[in-house]
């Protein structure tokens, strides 16, 4: 016989799973951004990584990875994007 799981417990479990997925996505995006910054801009790019680590919104981090794919994106473009997004993007925080 399986134990009864209340709706509150089920909600908590689902919420925990979602938060874990978001945390994993965020970490993966930060790893990709770090690699992209290093490969594209060397030491100057790596110095910018702490600013991106402050960003909690995964949509904003995804937009950064998209910017890194554009050949003519500069470090100044990336800095401006983070400053204008307020670090969390227009969609708000997802964590």
BANU-400880 format. One record per residue: residue in three letters; chain; x, y, z of N, C-alpha, C in turn. Coordinates in nm, 3 decimals, decimal comma. Layout:
N
residuo_cadena_n_east_n_north_n_up_ca_east_ca_north_ca_up_c_east_c_north_c_up
ALA_A_X_Y_Z_X_Y_Z_X_Y_Z
...
% end
This chain:
95
residuo_cadena_n_east_n_north_n_up_ca_east_ca_north_ca_up_c_east_c_north_c_up
UNK_A_0,084_-0,118_0,000_0,000_0,000_0,000_0,089_0,124_0,000
UNK_A_0,063_0,217_-0,091_0,145_0,337_-0,099_0,091_0,443_-0,003
UNK_A_0,181_0,525_0,053_0,137_0,629_0,147_0,059_0,738_0,075
UNK_A_-0,032_0,798_0,145_-0,113_0,906_0,090_-0,029_1,034_0,084
UNK_A_-0,033_1,102_-0,028_0,040_1,228_-0,046_-0,065_1,338_-0,059
UNK_A_-0,056_1,434_0,030_-0,152_1,545_0,027_-0,123_1,636_-0,091
UNK_A_-0,223_1,717_-0,127_-0,203_1,810_-0,237_-0,094_1,913_-0,204
UNK_A_-0,082_1,948_-0,076_0,022_2,042_-0,034_0,160_1,979_-0,052
UNK_A_0,173_1,853_-0,015_0,301_1,783_-0,034_0,335_1,770_-0,182
UNK_A_0,234_1,736_-0,261_0,255_1,720_-0,405_0,297_1,854_-0,467
UNK_A_0,231_1,963_-0,426_0,267_2,096_-0,474_0,411_2,130_-0,437
UNK_A_0,448_2,101_-0,312_0,585_2,129_-0,268_0,687_2,049_-0,346
UNK_A_0,655_1,924_-0,374_0,745_1,839_-0,452_0,762_1,894_-0,593
UNK_A_0,650_1,930_-0,657_0,655_1,983_-0,794_0,731_2,116_-0,798
UNK_A_0,707_2,199_-0,697_0,777_2,327_-0,692_0,928_2,305_-0,676
UNK_A_0,965_2,210_-0,590_1,107_2,179_-0,572_1,172_2,131_-0,700
UNK_A_1,100_2,047_-0,775_1,153_2,000_-0,903_1,173_2,115_-1,000
UNK_A_1,074_2,204_-1,008_1,084_2,317_-1,100_1,200_2,408_-1,062
UNK_A_1,214_2,437_-0,933_1,324_2,523_-0,887_1,459_2,458_-0,917
UNK_A_1,467_2,326_-0,902_1,591_2,254_-0,934_1,624_2,261_-1,081
UNK_A_1,522_2,250_-1,166_1,543_2,259_-1,310_1,592_2,398_-1,348
UNK_A_1,530_2,500_-1,290_1,571_2,638_-1,321_1,714_2,663_-1,275
UNK_A_1,746_2,613_-1,156_1,882_2,630_-1,105_1,983_2,561_-1,197
UNK_A_1,949_2,442_-1,245_2,037_2,370_-1,337_2,051_2,441_-1,471
UNK_A_1,940_2,493_-1,523_1,945_2,569_-1,649_2,033_2,692_-1,632
UNK_A_2,015_2,763_-1,521_2,093_2,884_-1,495_2,241_2,851_-1,490
UNK_A_2,276_2,744_-1,419_2,418_2,707_-1,408_2,476_2,668_-1,544
UNK_A_2,398_2,595_-1,623_2,444_2,558_-1,757_2,465_2,679_-1,846
UNK_A_2,372_2,773_-1,838_2,387_2,896_-1,917_2,510_2,976_-1,873
UNK_A_2,532_2,984_-1,742_2,650_3,056_-1,692_2,779_2,989_-1,738
UNK_A_2,781_2,856_-1,738_2,899_2,784_-1,788_2,924_2,817_-1,935
UNK_A_2,816_2,818_-2,014_2,830_2,852_-2,156_2,874_2,995_-2,177
UNK_A_2,819_3,085_-2,098_2,857_3,226_-2,109_3,004_3,243_-2,072
UNK_A_3,047_3,177_-1,966_3,188_3,185_-1,927_3,280_3,137_-2,037
UNK_A_3,245_3,026_-2,099_3,326_2,973_-2,208_3,324_3,068_-2,328
UNK_A_3,205_3,119_-2,361_3,194_3,212_-2,472_3,275_3,338_-2,450
UNK_A_3,267_3,392_-2,329_3,344_3,513_-2,298_3,494_3,488_-2,310
UNK_A_3,537_3,373_-2,259_3,680_3,341_-2,266_3,727_3,322_-2,410
UNK_A_3,650_3,247_-2,488_3,690_3,220_-2,625_3,684_3,345_-2,713
UNK_A_3,583_3,427_-2,693_3,565_3,546_-2,778_3,655_3,662_-2,737
UNK_A_3,669_3,682_-2,604_3,732_3,805_-2,557_3,851_3,784_-2,464
UNK_A_3,888_3,661_-2,437_4,003_3,633_-2,352_3,983_3,681_-2,209
UNK_A_4,090_3,730_-2,148_4,087_3,773_-2,008_3,987_3,886_-1,983
UNK_A_3,973_3,976_-2,080_3,877_4,086_-2,064_3,735_4,032_-2,052
UNK_A_3,704_3,930_-2,128_3,571_3,870_-2,121_3,547_3,800_-1,989
UNK_A_3,648_3,728_-1,942_3,636_3,655_-1,816_3,611_3,752_-1,700
UNK_A_3,669_3,870_-1,708_3,649_3,971_-1,603_3,503_4,016_-1,593
UNK_A_3,428_3,999_-1,700_3,288_4,039_-1,702_3,195_3,932_-1,642
UNK_A_3,244_3,810_-1,629_3,161_3,699_-1,582_3,091_3,724_-1,448
UNK_A_3,156_3,784_-1,348_3,085_3,807_-1,221_2,957_3,888_-1,237
UNK_A_2,952_3,979_-1,332_2,828_4,055_-1,355_2,716_3,964_-1,402
UNK_A_2,750_3,866_-1,484_2,648_3,774_-1,533_2,603_3,677_-1,424
UNK_A_2,693_3,646_-1,333_2,656_3,556_-1,222_2,553_3,619_-1,129
UNK_A_2,541_3,750_-1,132_2,441_3,819_-1,051_2,300_3,805_-1,110
UNK_A_2,293_3,775_-1,239_2,165_3,764_-1,307_2,096_3,635_-1,266
UNK_A_1,972_3,645_-1,222_1,895_3,529_-1,180_1,801_3,478_-1,290
UNK_A_1,762_3,564_-1,381_1,663_3,530_-1,482_1,724_3,447_-1,594
UNK_A_1,672_3,327_-1,616_1,729_3,239_-1,718_1,703_3,291_-1,859
UNK_A_1,592_3,363_-1,879_1,565_3,421_-2,012_1,671_3,525_-2,048
UNK_A_1,709_3,606_-1,952_1,813_3,707_-1,975_1,946_3,639_-2,007
UNK_A_1,980_3,534_-1,933_2,105_3,462_-1,959_2,101_3,396_-2,097
UNK_A_1,985_3,347_-2,138_1,972_3,288_-2,271_1,996_3,395_-2,377
UNK_A_1,946_3,515_-2,353_1,968_3,625_-2,448_2,116_3,659_-2,457
UNK_A_2,187_3,648_-2,347_2,332_3,674_-2,349_2,402_3,570_-2,437
UNK_A_2,363_3,442_-2,424_2,425_3,340_-2,508_2,395_3,366_-2,655
UNK_A_2,274_3,416_-2,683_2,240_3,452_-2,822_2,329_3,566_-2,871
UNK_A_2,352_3,665_-2,785_2,439_3,777_-2,823_2,582_3,730_-2,849
UNK_A_2,628_3,633_-2,771_2,764_3,582_-2,789_2,780_3,511_-2,924
UNK_A_2,671_3,463_-2,981_2,677_3,395_-3,111_2,689_3,494_-3,227
UNK_A_2,653_3,619_-3,203_2,658_3,720_-3,308_2,802_3,770_-3,322
UNK_A_2,855_3,757_-3,439_2,997_3,786_-3,462_3,038_3,926_-3,420
UNK_A_2,956_4,027_-3,444_2,999_4,164_-3,417_2,960_4,215_-3,277
UNK_A_2,913_4,127_-3,190_2,884_4,168_-3,052_3,014_4,200_-2,980
UNK_A_3,018_4,315_-2,912_3,136_4,356_-2,838_3,112_4,340_-2,688
UNK_A_3,219_4,351_-2,610_3,204_4,350_-2,465_3,116_4,465_-2,419
UNK_A_3,129_4,578_-2,484_3,046_4,694_-2,450_2,899_4,665_-2,475
UNK_A_2,869_4,593_-2,583_2,730_4,554_-2,611_2,675_4,467_-2,498
UNK_A_2,755_4,373_-2,452_2,712_4,283_-2,344_2,693_4,359_-2,213
UNK_A_2,786_4,450_-2,182_2,773_4,531_-2,061_2,648_4,617_-2,067
UNK_A_2,622_4,675_-2,181_2,504_4,760_-2,198_2,376_4,677_-2,183
UNK_A_2,375_4,558_-2,240_2,258_4,472_-2,230_2,226_4,440_-2,084
UNK_A_2,327_4,404_-2,006_2,304_4,370_-1,865_2,259_4,494_-1,789
UNK_A_2,320_4,609_-1,816_2,280_4,732_-1,748_2,135_4,768_-1,780
UNK_A_2,097_4,756_-1,906_1,962_4,792_-1,947_1,858_4,692_-1,899
UNK_A_1,898_4,567_-1,884_1,802_4,466_-1,839_1,785_4,470_-1,688
UNK_A_1,868_4,548_-1,621_1,861_4,553_-1,475_1,909_4,424_-1,413
UNK_A_1,977_4,342_-1,492_2,027_4,214_-1,442_1,924_4,104_-1,439
UNK_A_1,798_4,139_-1,465_1,696_4,035_-1,458_1,610_4,027_-1,583
UNK_A_1,632_4,113_-1,679_1,555_4,106_-1,802_1,415_4,160_-1,786
UNK_A_1,349_4,179_-1,895_1,215_4,238_-1,894_1,112_4,143_-1,836
UNK_A_1,138_4,013_-1,843_1,040_3,916_-1,797_1,041_3,892_-1,648
UNK_A_1,133_3,952_-1,574_1,138_3,931_-1,430_1,215_3,804_-1,396
UNK_A_1,232_3,782_-1,268_1,310_3,669_-1,220_1,232_3,540_-1,230
UNK_A_1,301_3,432_-1,265_1,238_3,302_-1,276_1,281_3,208_-1,165
UNK_A_1,346_3,258_-1,064_1,390_3,170_-0,958_1,309_3,187_-0,833
% end
